[in-house]
Amino acid sequence: MNVKTILAAGCMVLGSSLAHAGPDDPSKFEAVQYGAQKFVYDFNFATPQEGLGALGFIRNHIKALKEFGDFEKSRIVIVAHGNELHAFSRENKAAFPEAYAAFKELTDQGVEIHICRNAAKSRGYDPDGFYDVMTVVPAAVIDIARYAGEGYGYIYPAQFAKVTREEIVAQYPEVDME
């Protein structure tokens, strides 16, 4: 036997031992343990409701850090500069009565909420028109850049309608619910 034949046979044996999984095999869960994290969330939403809904991203991040990371040493900052500011203003608490409790829940866990003064001003708010758990900063762009310079990860939490498995099954009849 020549060297090429031996190498080819070895590759075939190695390849066949690695190719045992298929499309019907289940995925695996890897309980990775993450260290401390530093992230800045860029909030710039079309509606106040979307901004309030995006707080769920932060709750999920905190939950995951508590289970799989170093939550105590992590830092999360929200920089808000879109139409969500209407829900972030204490002047509109009658329209968004659940907002303050949601903000307080997050800030009590160490999340910082920054409001862009320029965006607030362009929407008719003075810097003191926001809740006491928030800090108004000169401009969102320089605040986000500051955190980027300090090594923070950047997250832009895009939102879209959630599609359930039931809706997929209804749309694709070839898929079973079992």
C-alpha positions in Angstrom: 0.0 0.0 0.0 1.2 3.4 -0.8 1.1 6.5 1.5 -1.8 8.1 -0.5 -4.0 5.0 -0.1 -3.3 4.8 3.7 -4.1 8.5 4.1 -7.3 8.2 2.1 -8.4 5.2 4.2 -7.7 7.0 7.4 -9.7 10.0 6.3 -12.6 7.8 5.4 -12.6 6.2 8.8 -12.3 9.5 10.6 -15.0 11.1 8.5 -17.4 8.3 9.1 -16.9 8.5 12.8 -17.7 12.2 12.9 -20.8 12.0 10.6 -23.2 10.3 13.0 -25.6 13.2 13.7 -28.5 13.9 11.4 -31.5 16.2 10.9 -33.7 14.2 13.3 -31.2 14.3 16.2 -31.9 16.8 19.0 -29.9 19.9 19.6 -27.8 20.0 22.8 -27.8 22.6 25.6 -24.5 23.9 26.7 -24.7 25.7 30.1 -21.9 28.0 29.4 -20.8 30.1 32.4 -20.1 33.7 31.4 -18.1 36.2 33.3 -19.0 39.8 34.1 -20.5 41.7 31.2 -20.7 45.4 30.3 -23.4 46.3 27.7 -25.0 49.5 26.5 -28.5 49.2 25.0 -29.4 51.7 22.4 -33.1 52.6 22.7 -34.5 54.4 19.7 -38.1 53.2 19.2 -41.0 54.4 17.0 -43.5 54.2 19.9 -43.5 54.5 23.6 -45.0 51.0 23.9 -42.0 49.6 21.9 -39.7 51.2 24.4 -41.5 49.8 27.4 -41.6 46.4 25.6 -37.9 46.5 25.1 -37.3 46.5 28.8 -38.0 42.8 28.5 -34.6 42.5 26.7 -33.0 43.9 29.8 -35.0 41.6 32.2 -33.9 38.6 30.1 -30.3 39.7 30.1 -30.4 40.1 33.9 -32.0 36.7 34.3 -29.4 35.0 32.1 -26.5 36.7 33.9 -27.9 35.6 37.3 -28.1 32.0 36.1 -25.0 31.8 33.8 -22.8 34.8 34.5 -21.4 37.1 37.1 -24.3 39.5 37.6 -22.8 41.2 40.6 -19.8 42.5 38.5 -21.8 43.2 35.3 -23.0 46.6 34.2 -26.0 47.4 31.9 -26.8 50.9 30.6 -29.8 52.0 28.6 -29.4 55.1 26.4 -32.8 56.3 25.3 -33.3 58.8 22.5 -36.4 57.8 20.5 -40.2 58.1 20.9 -40.0 55.8 23.9 -39.1 59.0 25.8 -42.8 59.8 26.1 -43.2 56.8 28.4 -40.0 57.6 30.2 -41.3 61.0 31.2 -43.0 61.4 34.5 -45.2 64.1 32.8 -47.0 61.2 31.0 -47.4 58.8 34.0 -51.2 58.8 33.5 -50.8 57.4 30.0 -48.1 54.9 31.0 -49.0 54.0 34.7 -46.9 50.8 34.7 -43.7 52.5 33.5 -42.2 53.7 36.7 -42.4 50.4 38.4 -40.7 48.7 35.5 -37.9 51.3 35.5 -37.5 51.1 39.3 -37.3 47.3 39.1 -34.4 47.5 36.7 -32.5 50.4 38.4 -32.8 48.6 41.7 -30.8 45.8 40.1 -28.1 48.3 39.0 -29.3 49.1 35.5 -28.6 52.7 34.5 -31.1 54.6 32.3 -29.7 57.6 30.4 -32.0 60.0 28.6 -30.6 62.1 25.6 -31.2 65.7 26.4 -31.3 66.6 22.7 -33.9 64.0 21.9 -35.9 65.1 25.0 -35.8 68.7 24.0 -36.9 68.0 20.4 -39.9 66.2 21.8 -40.9 69.0 24.2 -39.3 67.9 27.5 -37.0 69.6 29.9 -34.2 67.6 31.5 -36.1 67.5 34.8 -39.2 66.0 33.2 -38.1 62.4 33.6 -38.3 60.0 36.5 -35.8 60.1 39.4 -34.3 56.8 38.5 -33.0 58.3 35.2 -30.0 60.5 34.3 -30.2 63.0 31.5 -27.0 63.2 29.4 -26.1 65.8 26.8 -26.5 63.6 23.7 -27.1 59.9 23.1 -24.4 59.6 20.4 -21.6 60.7 22.7 -22.9 58.7 25.6 -23.0 55.5 23.5 -19.5 56.3 22.1 -18.2 56.8 25.7 -19.3 53.3 26.7 -17.9 51.8 23.4 -14.6 53.4 24.3 -14.8 51.8 27.7 -15.2 48.3 26.2 -19.0 48.0 26.5 -20.8 45.7 24.1 -23.5 47.4 22.0 -27.0 46.1 21.7 -29.7 47.6 19.5 -32.8 45.6 20.6 -34.9 45.4 17.4 -38.5 44.4 17.9 -40.8 42.4 15.7 -44.0 40.4 16.2 -43.4 37.1 17.9 -44.5 34.1 15.8 -45.5 31.0 17.8 -45.0 27.4 16.7 -48.8 27.0 16.3 -48.8 29.9 13.8 -46.0 28.2 11.9 -47.9 24.9 11.8 -51.0 26.8 10.5 -48.9 28.5 7.8 -47.0 25.3 6.8 -49.4 22.3 7.0 -46.6 19.9 6.2 -45.3 20.5 9.8 -46.7 18.4 12.6 -47.4 19.7 16.1 -46.0 16.4 17.5 
